[in-house]
Amino acid sequence: MEAVVYSNFRNKMKAYFRQVNENMEPLIVVNKNPDENVVVVSKAEWDSLQETLYVMSNPYLSDKIMKGMEQVRLGKTANHDLIEVEDE
């Protein structure tokens, strides 16, 4: 994860925003006072993190994922053909 000083970030904000979005890599913006440091992430990355937190904090969903991962690990999976539905 790259870090940039606040003054450089302020001067080149548009370029840093583009970089964060294109690389899907968070950027740390550091200040003299470490309590004021921030991390900049893309909206897509933020949404992904929020969804992961939601799923992992939901016992039902988390359990289903863990059971599915166990089935894959044990080779207990099956392939199915997709059913094509015609538009009416």
N, C-alpha and C positions, 0 to 999 in steps of 0.2 A: 504494500500500500504506500503510495507516494505521499509525501508531506510537503506543504508549501507554507511559507510565512504569510501572515495575514496581509501585509502591505502588497506583496506580489500577487496574491489572490485577488485583492481589490482592483489592482491595476489591469489584470488580465482575466477578469471574471468570466467573460463570454467564452474565451478559449478553454478555461478550466471546466466550465459547464459542458461544453462540447466533448472534451476529453472524458469526463465522467460518464456521459451518455454513450459515447462510442465504444469505450473500453469496458463498460460495466464494472469499473474498478472504483471503489470509494477513494476519496481524497481527504487527507487530514489537513485542516487549516490550523496552524499553530500560532499562538499569541505569546506575548511576554509572560502573561499570567496563565499557567497551565490549566487553571480552572475554566478558562475561556476558550479552550481549544474546541473545535467542532469537526464533525465528519460530514462530508457532502457525498450523498449517494443519488443515483438516478431515481426517477419516479418508478420505473419498472423494477429496480432492485428493492426499493422501499416496499412496493406492493408485494413482491415475492417474500420478503422477510416477514411482513405482517401476516401473509397467508400461512407461512410455515409456523409462526408462533400460534396462530389460531388452531391449526390442525394438531400441533403437538400438545396444546393445552386442552384439547377436547379428548377425553379418555376413549370415547367410542371410535372416533376417527383414527386416533393414534394406535389403538388396538388392532383395527382392521389393517392398517399399514404394516404393523409388525407381523401379523399373521400372514399377510401376503408375501412379505419378504422371506419368511420362514418357508413358505410353500415353494418359492423360487429356489431358495438354497437347497431344499431337499429334492428338487426336480419334479415336484408335484404340480406341473402346469400343463395346460392343454391349449392347442391352437384352434381357433374357430374362424370360419369364413364370415365375412361381413355380410349383413343382409342389406340389400339396396332397397330403399323405399322410393317409389315413384311419386313425384309431385302430382297432386290432383288438379 
